[in-house]
Amino acid sequence: MAWLSPLWWPFLRTLAVFTSAPILSTKAFPVRARIALAFFVALAAQPSLLGQPIISMTGPDAYGAVIQQVGVGLAIGFAIRVVFSAVELAGELVGFQMGLNYAAFFDPSLNSQTSAVARFFSQMATFLFVVMNGHLMVLMAIVNSFTAFPVEQNFLQTLQQMKIYDLGSSLFSSALWIALPMIGMLMFTNLALGIVSRVAPQMNIYAIGFPITLSVGLIGITATLPMLDQPFMALMVRAIDIFSIR
């Protein structure tokens, strides 16, 4: 048990992360590969997980330890999911201002309807996650979580220490932060169109309004997209800090 316990509990926590984290939990990632990668990560992290308590897999504390490992792993994946959701929410706000919310389609990864702009922002967040070594940050969060939340059977105390509910406010504030330049540009465009409709009532504002707002929206996305890395990285760092050493 002294050999198996230090490997089994990190394996469960890592597998729970890979089951809930974006990209790693997609259907394109085979389940067998996910299990093998989780085992490899748990095995490679052994030199940095010294001093972990030994809990028998057949003892009375095993059920509580399983719940804690799965709960902490799902919490890590949920925190990373919030980062992607903030970017997608910003895309929804921009698409609503552009008038492209009707251009929605079914997203099989989320089992819900998403607009074209939100899907585009989600793809950009995926590219940033890979380019900015987000997968390494997730692995760092897994390893650090064993120092901040060691293996035990008290999951409710661990959940209270995480305060993961604070990410809920970050979801909306960060989404508005990302979409604010675009919202300002499109509101100014709508204001200008309103003035034009009052000055020239004979002009069909509905015929020219949509092409103008669509063009301004595309130009604004092109101008502000290179600045998406800063809020995305700030959100990733905040999500990872929840599971760091306290």
ROVONU-546537 format. One record per residue (C-alpha): x, z, y; residue number from 1; residue in three letters. Coordinates in Angstrom, 3 decimals. Layout:
<guvo xx="X" zz="Z" yy="Y" pos="NUM" code="ala"/>
...
END
This chain:
<guvo xx="0.000" zz="0.000" yy="0.000" pos="1" code="met"/>
<guvo xx="2.943" zz="0.602" yy="2.337" pos="2" code="ala"/>
<guvo xx="3.808" zz="-3.084" yy="1.869" pos="3" code="trp"/>
<guvo xx="0.291" zz="-4.488" yy="2.136" pos="4" code="leu"/>
<guvo xx="-1.227" zz="-2.403" yy="4.938" pos="5" code="ser"/>
<guvo xx="1.143" zz="-3.559" yy="7.749" pos="6" code="pro"/>
<guvo xx="0.376" zz="-7.166" yy="6.826" pos="7" code="leu"/>
<guvo xx="-3.318" zz="-7.022" yy="5.939" pos="8" code="trp"/>
<guvo xx="-4.689" zz="-5.468" yy="9.139" pos="9" code="trp"/>
<guvo xx="-2.779" zz="-7.795" yy="11.531" pos="10" code="pro"/>
<guvo xx="-3.954" zz="-10.702" yy="9.376" pos="11" code="phe"/>
<guvo xx="-7.604" zz="-9.692" yy="9.845" pos="12" code="leu"/>
<guvo xx="-7.203" zz="-9.313" yy="13.617" pos="13" code="arg"/>
<guvo xx="-5.399" zz="-12.640" yy="13.964" pos="14" code="thr"/>
<guvo xx="-7.968" zz="-14.436" yy="11.815" pos="15" code="leu"/>
<guvo xx="-10.765" zz="-13.032" yy="13.990" pos="16" code="ala"/>
<guvo xx="-8.997" zz="-14.408" yy="17.076" pos="17" code="val"/>
<guvo xx="-8.661" zz="-17.848" yy="15.513" pos="18" code="phe"/>
<guvo xx="-12.344" zz="-17.734" yy="14.583" pos="19" code="thr"/>
<guvo xx="-13.548" zz="-17.089" yy="18.150" pos="20" code="ser"/>
<guvo xx="-10.904" zz="-18.486" yy="20.519" pos="21" code="ala"/>
<guvo xx="-11.451" zz="-21.937" yy="22.068" pos="22" code="pro"/>
<guvo xx="-9.690" zz="-24.943" yy="20.500" pos="23" code="ile"/>
<guvo xx="-8.596" zz="-22.855" yy="17.505" pos="24" code="leu"/>
<guvo xx="-12.202" zz="-22.277" yy="16.420" pos="25" code="ser"/>
<guvo xx="-13.335" zz="-25.896" yy="16.608" pos="26" code="thr"/>
<guvo xx="-14.585" zz="-27.761" yy="13.559" pos="27" code="lys"/>
<guvo xx="-11.596" zz="-30.092" yy="13.820" pos="28" code="ala"/>
<guvo xx="-9.361" zz="-27.164" yy="12.817" pos="29" code="phe"/>
<guvo xx="-9.773" zz="-26.726" yy="9.032" pos="30" code="pro"/>
<guvo xx="-10.631" zz="-23.264" yy="7.769" pos="31" code="val"/>
<guvo xx="-7.790" zz="-23.253" yy="5.248" pos="32" code="arg"/>
<guvo xx="-5.281" zz="-24.159" yy="7.950" pos="33" code="ala"/>
<guvo xx="-6.746" zz="-21.409" yy="10.147" pos="34" code="arg"/>
<guvo xx="-6.312" zz="-18.822" yy="7.393" pos="35" code="ile"/>
<guvo xx="-2.773" zz="-19.995" yy="6.596" pos="36" code="ala"/>
<guvo xx="-1.786" zz="-19.910" yy="10.278" pos="37" code="leu"/>
<guvo xx="-3.244" zz="-16.420" yy="10.710" pos="38" code="ala"/>
<guvo xx="-1.245" zz="-15.190" yy="7.720" pos="39" code="phe"/>
<guvo xx="1.925" zz="-16.807" yy="9.059" pos="40" code="phe"/>
<guvo xx="1.442" zz="-15.209" yy="12.503" pos="41" code="val"/>
<guvo xx="0.823" zz="-11.782" yy="10.936" pos="42" code="ala"/>
<guvo xx="3.930" zz="-12.176" yy="8.800" pos="43" code="leu"/>
<guvo xx="6.108" zz="-13.344" yy="11.712" pos="44" code="ala"/>
<guvo xx="4.924" zz="-10.466" yy="13.924" pos="45" code="ala"/>
<guvo xx="6.035" zz="-7.766" yy="11.467" pos="46" code="gln"/>
<guvo xx="9.387" zz="-6.977" yy="13.200" pos="47" code="pro"/>
<guvo xx="7.521" zz="-6.109" yy="16.430" pos="48" code="ser"/>
<guvo xx="4.763" zz="-4.072" yy="14.751" pos="49" code="leu"/>
<guvo xx="6.817" zz="-1.071" yy="13.711" pos="50" code="leu"/>
<guvo xx="5.193" zz="2.320" yy="13.466" pos="51" code="gly"/>
<guvo xx="1.712" zz="1.099" yy="12.548" pos="52" code="gln"/>
<guvo xx="-0.335" zz="3.602" yy="10.521" pos="53" code="pro"/>
<guvo xx="-0.830" zz="2.912" yy="6.838" pos="54" code="ile"/>
<guvo xx="-4.520" zz="2.743" yy="5.920" pos="55" code="ile"/>
<guvo xx="-5.519" zz="2.174" yy="2.328" pos="56" code="ser"/>
<guvo xx="-7.697" zz="-0.874" yy="1.735" pos="57" code="met"/>
<guvo xx="-9.760" zz="1.091" yy="-0.787" pos="58" code="thr"/>
<guvo xx="-9.952" zz="4.393" yy="1.096" pos="59" code="gly"/>
<guvo xx="-12.815" zz="5.771" yy="3.205" pos="60" code="pro"/>
<guvo xx="-11.130" zz="4.666" yy="6.435" pos="61" code="asp"/>
<guvo xx="-10.958" zz="1.021" yy="5.384" pos="62" code="ala"/>
<guvo xx="-14.440" zz="0.121" yy="6.640" pos="63" code="tyr"/>
<guvo xx="-13.754" zz="1.468" yy="10.111" pos="64" code="gly"/>
<guvo xx="-10.376" zz="-0.274" yy="10.213" pos="65" code="ala"/>
<guvo xx="-11.949" zz="-3.604" yy="9.235" pos="66" code="val"/>
<guvo xx="-14.563" zz="-3.265" yy="11.984" pos="67" code="ile"/>
<guvo xx="-11.875" zz="-2.448" yy="14.536" pos="68" code="gln"/>
<guvo xx="-9.611" zz="-5.356" yy="13.579" pos="69" code="gln"/>
<guvo xx="-12.456" zz="-7.866" yy="13.604" pos="70" code="val"/>
<guvo xx="-13.846" zz="-6.412" yy="16.844" pos="71" code="gly"/>
<guvo xx="-10.522" zz="-6.517" yy="18.684" pos="72" code="val"/>
<guvo xx="-9.845" zz="-10.049" yy="17.438" pos="73" code="gly"/>
<guvo xx="-13.266" zz="-11.269" yy="18.538" pos="74" code="leu"/>
<guvo xx="-12.733" zz="-9.567" yy="21.912" pos="75" code="ala"/>
<guvo xx="-9.485" zz="-11.480" yy="22.440" pos="76" code="ile"/>
<guvo xx="-11.194" zz="-14.752" yy="21.580" pos="77" code="gly"/>
<guvo xx="-14.125" zz="-13.866" yy="23.833" pos="78" code="phe"/>
<guvo xx="-11.778" zz="-13.147" yy="26.753" pos="79" code="ala"/>
<guvo xx="-10.177" zz="-16.574" yy="26.384" pos="80" code="ile"/>
<guvo xx="-13.645" zz="-18.114" yy="26.046" pos="81" code="arg"/>
<guvo xx="-14.620" zz="-16.570" yy="29.395" pos="82" code="val"/>
<guvo xx="-11.727" zz="-18.414" yy="31.061" pos="83" code="val"/>
<guvo xx="-13.046" zz="-21.740" yy="29.766" pos="84" code="phe"/>
<guvo xx="-16.607" zz="-20.780" yy="30.670" pos="85" code="ser"/>
<guvo xx="-15.569" zz="-20.124" yy="34.274" pos="86" code="ala"/>
<guvo xx="-14.141" zz="-23.642" yy="34.552" pos="87" code="val"/>
<guvo xx="-17.248" zz="-25.119" yy="32.893" pos="88" code="glu"/>
<guvo xx="-19.525" zz="-23.173" yy="35.256" pos="89" code="leu"/>
<guvo xx="-17.560" zz="-24.585" yy="38.189" pos="90" code="ala"/>
<guvo xx="-18.183" zz="-28.056" yy="36.775" pos="91" code="gly"/>
<guvo xx="-21.905" zz="-27.289" yy="36.510" pos="92" code="glu"/>
<guvo xx="-22.003" zz="-26.248" yy="40.167" pos="93" code="leu"/>
<guvo xx="-20.134" zz="-29.368" yy="41.261" pos="94" code="val"/>
<guvo xx="-22.362" zz="-31.592" yy="39.126" pos="95" code="gly"/>
<guvo xx="-25.464" zz="-29.981" yy="40.619" pos="96" code="phe"/>
<guvo xx="-24.233" zz="-30.699" yy="44.142" pos="97" code="gln"/>
<guvo xx="-23.328" zz="-34.276" yy="43.199" pos="98" code="met"/>
<guvo xx="-26.717" zz="-34.901" yy="41.610" pos="99" code="gly"/>
<guvo xx="-25.231" zz="-35.538" yy="38.167" pos="100" code="leu"/>
<guvo xx="-26.953" zz="-32.719" yy="36.306" pos="101" code="asn"/>
<guvo xx="-29.296" zz="-35.246" yy="34.744" pos="102" code="tyr"/>
<guvo xx="-26.271" zz="-36.824" yy="33.011" pos="103" code="ala"/>
<guvo xx="-26.265" zz="-34.229" yy="30.219" pos="104" code="ala"/>
<guvo xx="-25.612" zz="-34.589" yy="26.525" pos="105" code="phe"/>
<guvo xx="-25.462" zz="-32.347" yy="23.478" pos="106" code="phe"/>
<guvo xx="-22.152" zz="-30.573" yy="22.939" pos="107" code="asp"/>
<guvo xx="-21.730" zz="-29.813" yy="19.210" pos="108" code="pro"/>
<guvo xx="-18.954" zz="-27.293" yy="19.870" pos="109" code="ser"/>
<guvo xx="-21.288" zz="-25.126" yy="21.976" pos="110" code="leu"/>
<guvo xx="-24.636" zz="-26.191" yy="20.451" pos="111" code="asn"/>
<guvo xx="-26.070" zz="-26.681" yy="23.927" pos="112" code="ser"/>
<guvo xx="-26.613" zz="-29.273" yy="26.634" pos="113" code="gln"/>
<guvo xx="-23.732" zz="-29.741" yy="29.084" pos="114" code="thr"/>
<guvo xx="-23.456" zz="-32.002" yy="32.096" pos="115" code="ser"/>
<guvo xx="-20.857" zz="-34.732" yy="32.363" pos="116" code="ala"/>
<guvo xx="-18.933" zz="-32.971" yy="35.136" pos="117" code="val"/>
<guvo xx="-18.878" zz="-29.672" yy="33.239" pos="118" code="ala"/>
<guvo xx="-17.639" zz="-31.484" yy="30.135" pos="119" code="arg"/>
<guvo xx="-14.917" zz="-33.145" yy="32.202" pos="120" code="phe"/>
<guvo xx="-13.804" zz="-29.799" yy="33.619" pos="121" code="phe"/>
<guvo xx="-13.824" zz="-28.358" yy="30.106" pos="122" code="ser"/>
<guvo xx="-11.505" zz="-31.107" yy="28.900" pos="123" code="gln"/>
<guvo xx="-9.177" zz="-30.461" yy="31.839" pos="124" code="met"/>
<guvo xx="-9.151" zz="-26.759" yy="30.954" pos="125" code="ala"/>
<guvo xx="-8.246" zz="-27.683" yy="27.371" pos="126" code="thr"/>
<guvo xx="-5.331" zz="-29.808" yy="28.561" pos="127" code="phe"/>
<guvo xx="-4.150" zz="-27.008" yy="30.862" pos="128" code="leu"/>
<guvo xx="-4.412" zz="-24.517" yy="28.008" pos="129" code="phe"/>
<guvo xx="-2.037" zz="-26.591" yy="25.896" pos="130" code="val"/>
<guvo xx="0.328" zz="-27.669" yy="28.673" pos="131" code="val"/>
<guvo xx="0.673" zz="-24.156" yy="30.138" pos="132" code="met"/>
<guvo xx="1.387" zz="-22.647" yy="26.696" pos="133" code="asn"/>
<guvo xx="-1.957" zz="-20.902" yy="26.500" pos="134" code="gly"/>
<guvo xx="-1.664" zz="-20.724" yy="22.712" pos="135" code="his"/>
<guvo xx="1.548" zz="-18.714" yy="23.112" pos="136" code="leu"/>
<guvo xx="-0.239" zz="-16.391" yy="25.543" pos="137" code="met"/>
<guvo xx="-2.925" zz="-15.827" yy="22.919" pos="138" code="val"/>
<guvo xx="-0.288" zz="-14.939" yy="20.324" pos="139" code="leu"/>
<guvo xx="1.321" zz="-12.593" yy="22.853" pos="140" code="met"/>
<guvo xx="-2.054" zz="-10.927" yy="23.401" pos="141" code="ala"/>
<guvo xx="-2.439" zz="-10.445" yy="19.634" pos="142" code="ile"/>
<guvo xx="0.968" zz="-8.800" yy="19.297" pos="143" code="val"/>
<guvo xx="0.520" zz="-6.631" yy="22.409" pos="144" code="asn"/>
<guvo xx="-2.917" zz="-5.527" yy="21.249" pos="145" code="ser"/>
<guvo xx="-1.357" zz="-3.597" yy="18.369" pos="146" code="phe"/>
<guvo xx="0.554" zz="-1.492" yy="20.891" pos="147" code="thr"/>
<guvo xx="-2.386" zz="-0.993" yy="23.258" pos="148" code="ala"/>
<guvo xx="-4.942" zz="-0.612" yy="20.439" pos="149" code="phe"/>
<guvo xx="-3.183" zz="0.423" yy="17.216" pos="150" code="pro"/>
<guvo xx="-4.854" zz="0.152" yy="13.844" pos="151" code="val"/>
<guvo xx="-7.412" zz="2.927" yy="13.403" pos="152" code="glu"/>
<guvo xx="-11.063" zz="3.332" yy="12.486" pos="153" code="gln"/>
<guvo xx="-12.571" zz="4.203" yy="15.895" pos="154" code="asn"/>
<guvo xx="-13.805" zz="0.869" yy="17.230" pos="155" code="phe"/>
<guvo xx="-16.119" zz="2.315" yy="19.901" pos="156" code="leu"/>
<guvo xx="-13.226" zz="4.098" yy="21.599" pos="157" code="gln"/>
<guvo xx="-11.190" zz="0.911" yy="21.501" pos="158" code="thr"/>
<guvo xx="-14.072" zz="-1.045" yy="23.022" pos="159" code="leu"/>
<guvo xx="-14.405" zz="1.531" yy="25.793" pos="160" code="gln"/>
<guvo xx="-10.703" zz="1.279" yy="26.638" pos="161" code="gln"/>
<guvo xx="-10.826" zz="-2.532" yy="26.837" pos="162" code="met"/>
<guvo xx="-13.472" zz="-2.680" yy="29.595" pos="163" code="lys"/>
<guvo xx="-13.960" zz="-6.302" yy="28.666" pos="164" code="ile"/>
<guvo xx="-17.252" zz="-6.317" yy="30.539" pos="165" code="tyr"/>
<guvo xx="-15.229" zz="-6.575" yy="33.766" pos="166" code="asp"/>
<guvo xx="-14.608" zz="-10.212" yy="32.887" pos="167" code="leu"/>
<guvo xx="-18.290" zz="-10.907" yy="33.539" pos="168" code="gly"/>
<guvo xx="-17.784" zz="-10.597" yy="37.286" pos="169" code="ser"/>
<guvo xx="-14.648" zz="-12.724" yy="37.054" pos="170" code="ser"/>
<guvo xx="-16.671" zz="-15.466" yy="35.366" pos="171" code="leu"/>
<guvo xx="-18.909" zz="-16.037" yy="38.395" pos="172" code="phe"/>
<guvo xx="-16.392" zz="-15.257" yy="41.129" pos="173" code="ser"/>
<guvo xx="-13.721" zz="-17.509" yy="39.642" pos="174" code="ser"/>
<guvo xx="-16.219" zz="-20.325" yy="39.059" pos="175" code="ala"/>
<guvo xx="-17.252" zz="-20.171" yy="42.716" pos="176" code="leu"/>
<guvo xx="-13.597" zz="-19.992" yy="43.716" pos="177" code="trp"/>
<guvo xx="-12.836" zz="-23.193" yy="41.808" pos="178" code="ile"/>
<guvo xx="-15.947" zz="-25.055" yy="42.984" pos="179" code="ala"/>
<guvo xx="-15.943" zz="-23.820" yy="46.600" pos="180" code="leu"/>
<guvo xx="-14.002" zz="-26.771" yy="48.125" pos="181" code="pro"/>
<guvo xx="-16.275" zz="-29.249" yy="46.399" pos="182" code="met"/>
<guvo xx="-19.406" zz="-27.339" yy="47.375" pos="183" code="ile"/>
<guvo xx="-18.262" zz="-27.278" yy="51.011" pos="184" code="gly"/>
<guvo xx="-17.575" zz="-31.019" yy="51.061" pos="185" code="met"/>
<guvo xx="-20.901" zz="-31.911" yy="49.470" pos="186" code="leu"/>
<guvo xx="-22.859" zz="-29.533" yy="51.700" pos="187" code="met"/>
<guvo xx="-21.284" zz="-31.162" yy="54.742" pos="188" code="phe"/>
<guvo xx="-22.189" zz="-34.573" yy="53.316" pos="189" code="thr"/>
<guvo xx="-25.809" zz="-33.521" yy="52.780" pos="190" code="asn"/>
<guvo xx="-25.909" zz="-32.126" yy="56.302" pos="191" code="leu"/>
<guvo xx="-24.635" zz="-35.430" yy="57.674" pos="192" code="ala"/>
<guvo xx="-27.222" zz="-37.328" yy="55.648" pos="193" code="leu"/>
<guvo xx="-29.930" zz="-35.053" yy="57.007" pos="194" code="gly"/>
<guvo xx="-28.852" zz="-35.787" yy="60.570" pos="195" code="ile"/>
<guvo xx="-28.822" zz="-39.516" yy="59.834" pos="196" code="val"/>
<guvo xx="-32.335" zz="-39.335" yy="58.389" pos="197" code="ser"/>
<guvo xx="-33.561" zz="-37.642" yy="61.585" pos="198" code="arg"/>
<guvo xx="-31.811" zz="-40.085" yy="63.907" pos="199" code="val"/>
<guvo xx="-32.844" zz="-43.206" yy="61.973" pos="200" code="ala"/>
<guvo xx="-36.139" zz="-42.437" yy="60.168" pos="201" code="pro"/>
<guvo xx="-36.530" zz="-46.051" yy="59.118" pos="202" code="gln"/>
<guvo xx="-33.449" zz="-45.737" yy="56.893" pos="203" code="met"/>
<guvo xx="-34.187" zz="-44.956" yy="53.245" pos="204" code="asn"/>
<guvo xx="-32.026" zz="-41.890" yy="52.848" pos="205" code="ile"/>
<guvo xx="-32.822" zz="-41.616" yy="49.123" pos="206" code="tyr"/>
<guvo xx="-31.372" zz="-45.077" yy="48.492" pos="207" code="ala"/>
<guvo xx="-28.039" zz="-44.375" yy="50.190" pos="208" code="ile"/>
<guvo xx="-27.812" zz="-40.615" yy="49.652" pos="209" code="gly"/>
<guvo xx="-26.998" zz="-40.645" yy="45.957" pos="210" code="phe"/>
<guvo xx="-24.163" zz="-43.226" yy="46.145" pos="211" code="pro"/>
<guvo xx="-22.623" zz="-41.369" yy="49.091" pos="212" code="ile"/>
<guvo xx="-22.746" zz="-37.928" yy="47.465" pos="213" code="thr"/>
<guvo xx="-21.467" zz="-39.388" yy="44.200" pos="214" code="leu"/>
<guvo xx="-18.553" zz="-41.088" yy="45.956" pos="215" code="ser"/>
<guvo xx="-17.689" zz="-37.987" yy="47.984" pos="216" code="val"/>
<guvo xx="-17.890" zz="-35.885" yy="44.816" pos="217" code="gly"/>
<guvo xx="-15.527" zz="-38.146" yy="42.897" pos="218" code="leu"/>
<guvo xx="-13.088" zz="-38.192" yy="45.805" pos="219" code="ile"/>
<guvo xx="-13.277" zz="-34.417" yy="46.060" pos="220" code="gly"/>
<guvo xx="-12.650" zz="-33.976" yy="42.335" pos="221" code="ile"/>
<guvo xx="-9.617" zz="-36.251" yy="42.606" pos="222" code="thr"/>
<guvo xx="-8.272" zz="-34.241" yy="45.542" pos="223" code="ala"/>
<guvo xx="-8.896" zz="-30.754" yy="44.144" pos="224" code="thr"/>
<guvo xx="-8.158" zz="-31.297" yy="40.453" pos="225" code="leu"/>
<guvo xx="-4.353" zz="-30.852" yy="40.846" pos="226" code="pro"/>
<guvo xx="-5.031" zz="-27.335" yy="42.181" pos="227" code="met"/>
<guvo xx="-6.976" zz="-26.257" yy="39.089" pos="228" code="leu"/>
<guvo xx="-3.896" zz="-24.803" yy="37.393" pos="229" code="asp"/>
<guvo xx="-3.591" zz="-21.822" yy="39.749" pos="230" code="gln"/>
<guvo xx="-7.044" zz="-20.248" yy="39.187" pos="231" code="pro"/>
<guvo xx="-6.878" zz="-21.127" yy="35.486" pos="232" code="phe"/>
<guvo xx="-3.544" zz="-19.361" yy="35.063" pos="233" code="met"/>
<guvo xx="-4.766" zz="-16.376" yy="37.109" pos="234" code="ala"/>
<guvo xx="-7.762" zz="-16.039" yy="34.800" pos="235" code="leu"/>
<guvo xx="-5.593" zz="-16.347" yy="31.697" pos="236" code="met"/>
<guvo xx="-3.228" zz="-13.648" yy="32.924" pos="237" code="val"/>
<guvo xx="-6.146" zz="-11.326" yy="33.689" pos="238" code="arg"/>
<guvo xx="-7.637" zz="-11.909" yy="30.243" pos="239" code="ala"/>
<guvo xx="-4.295" zz="-11.274" yy="28.511" pos="240" code="ile"/>
<guvo xx="-3.607" zz="-8.116" yy="30.555" pos="241" code="asp"/>
<guvo xx="-6.644" zz="-6.448" yy="28.987" pos="242" code="ile"/>
<guvo xx="-4.788" zz="-6.299" yy="25.675" pos="243" code="phe"/>
<guvo xx="-1.368" zz="-5.440" yy="27.058" pos="244" code="ser"/>
<guvo xx="0.438" zz="-2.108" yy="26.946" pos="245" code="ile"/>
<guvo xx="-1.333" zz="0.599" yy="28.955" pos="246" code="arg"/>
END
